[in-house]
């Protein structure tokens, strides 16, 4: 009976050693995966910082100049009337031309012109 007890104790110790070895191996794999995650997070932070620099107005202006773009001399703004003219039923002018009141100006811009007077049925001038 002494040999049986020794075999059971030996088997239990061997099983514990195998289990401990599996735990250590698994922990090593977890540590390696954790290190990879940390490195990827650092790369993401670096990429975000590079993107922020690349998207800055100064960087965009420099890139535009490198490809031959130039800043405009000025800006021409088109502004719609403050509020659309409401038409009442039976009104003489019922057109809804979205370009009415906008005229081209020299230099390629546009400006608003005074709205045309409604046609009263008289001769055109």
C-alpha positions in Angstrom: 0.0 0.0 0.0 2.9 2.4 0.5 3.7 2.3 -3.3 0.2 3.3 -4.1 0.3 6.3 -1.8 3.6 7.3 -3.3 2.2 7.0 -6.8 -0.8 9.1 -5.9 1.3 11.8 -4.3 3.7 11.7 -7.2 0.8 12.0 -9.7 -0.7 14.9 -7.7 2.6 16.8 -7.6 3.2 16.1 -11.4 -0.4 17.4 -12.1 0.3 20.5 -10.0 3.5 21.2 -11.8 1.8 20.8 -15.3 -1.0 23.1 -14.2 1.5 25.7 -12.9 3.4 25.5 -16.2 0.2 26.1 -18.1 -0.6 29.1 -15.9 2.9 30.6 -16.5 2.6 30.1 -20.2 -0.8 31.6 -20.3 0.4 34.6 -18.3 3.3 35.1 -20.6 0.9 35.2 -23.6 -1.3 37.7 -21.8 1.7 39.9 -21.0 2.7 39.8 -24.6 -0.8 40.7 -25.8 -0.9 43.5 -23.2 2.4 44.9 -24.4 1.1 44.9 -28.0 -2.1 46.7 -26.9 0.0 49.4 -25.2 2.2 49.8 -28.2 -0.8 50.2 -30.5 -2.3 52.8 -28.2 0.9 54.7 -28.3 0.9 54.6 -32.2 -2.7 55.8 -32.2 -1.8 58.8 -29.9 1.2 59.6 -32.2 -1.1 59.4 -35.3 -3.7 61.6 -33.7 -1.1 64.2 -32.9 0.3 64.1 -36.5 -3.3 64.4 -37.8 -4.0 67.4 -35.6 -0.8 69.1 -36.9 -1.7 68.2 -40.5 -5.2 69.6 -40.1 -4.1 72.9 -38.6 -4.8 76.0 -40.8 -1.1 76.8 -41.1 -0.3 73.3 -42.3 -3.1 73.3 -44.8 -2.0 76.7 -46.1 1.5 75.5 -46.6 0.4 72.3 -48.3 -1.9 74.4 -50.6 1.1 76.7 -51.5 3.3 73.6 -52.3 0.8 72.5 -54.9 0.5 75.9 -56.4 -2.7 77.3 -54.8 -2.8 81.0 -54.0 -4.8 82.9 -51.5 -7.6 85.1 -53.0 -7.1 88.9 -53.1 -10.5 89.3 -51.5 -13.8 87.6 -51.0 -17.1 88.3 -52.7 -20.1 87.3 -50.6 -23.6 86.6 -51.9 -26.3 87.3 -49.4 -29.9 86.5 -49.9 -32.6 89.1 -49.0 -33.4 89.3 -45.3 -36.7 87.5 -45.9 -38.5 86.3 -49.0 -41.3 88.5 -50.4 -44.6 86.9 -49.5 -47.0 86.6 -52.4 -50.7 87.2 -51.7 -53.4 85.4 -53.7 -54.2 87.4 -56.8 -50.8 89.1 -56.8 -49.5 90.2 -60.3 -46.0 88.6 -59.8 -46.1 84.9 -59.0 -42.7 83.9 -60.2 -40.3 82.2 -57.9 -37.0 82.5 -59.7 -34.1 81.6 -57.2 -31.6 83.7 -59.2 -33.8 86.9 -59.2 -31.8 89.7 -57.6 -28.3 88.2 -58.2 -26.1 89.8 -60.8 -22.5 89.0 -61.8 -19.8 91.6 -61.1 -16.4 92.1 -62.5 -13.8 89.7 -61.0 -16.1 86.7 -61.0 -18.0 87.5 -57.9 -21.7 88.3 -57.5 -23.8 90.9 -55.7 -27.5 91.4 -55.0 -29.4 93.7 -57.3 -32.6 95.5 -56.3 -35.6 93.3 -56.9 -37.3 94.0 -60.2 -40.6 95.8 -60.0 -43.6 93.5 -60.7 -44.9 93.6 -64.3 -48.0 95.9 -64.4 -48.9 94.8 -67.9 -47.5 98.0 -69.5 -45.0 98.1 -72.4 -41.6 96.7 -71.7 -38.8 99.2 -71.6 
